[in-house]
Amino acid sequence: MKPVTSRDKGEQAEQLACHYLQTQGLRLAQRNYHCRLGEIDLIMEDRESLVFIEVRCRRKGRFGNAIDSITPAKQARLIAAAQHYLQRTGRTQNKPCRFDVVGITPEKGVNNITWLRDAFRVES
């Protein structure tokens, strides 16, 4: 039996987050968008908004929860990757965008999901 890797856990967390957000009415546009500037876990549509979503899975502990792990450097990479996506796909017209974070904290066999809408903004 193959051991479960960090990558496997990350994919499971992204799948769980995607399913949860779909039950909340969001529609999946793309998973795991990669470019040289960074990666976006999920890109979804929420009514008229395009939503770039970072998924974090972390056990509670001395290093904080999953959402606390989104550093300013990570935010900058997400913003750069989102700008690349918008330019590449031509989806820049008339569609507001936002950045959400989904934190998953496994506890005693249950995955606690925290969805932080509009978690951070692009500085103009």
PyMOL commands that set and color helices and strands:
alter all, ss='L'
color gray80, all
select helices_A, chain A and resi 6-23+67-69+72-89
alter helices_A, ss='H'
color red, helices_A
select strands_A, chain A and resi 27-35+38-46+49-57+97-107+110-120
alter strands_A, ss='S'
color yellow, strands_A
deselect
rebuild
show_as cartoon
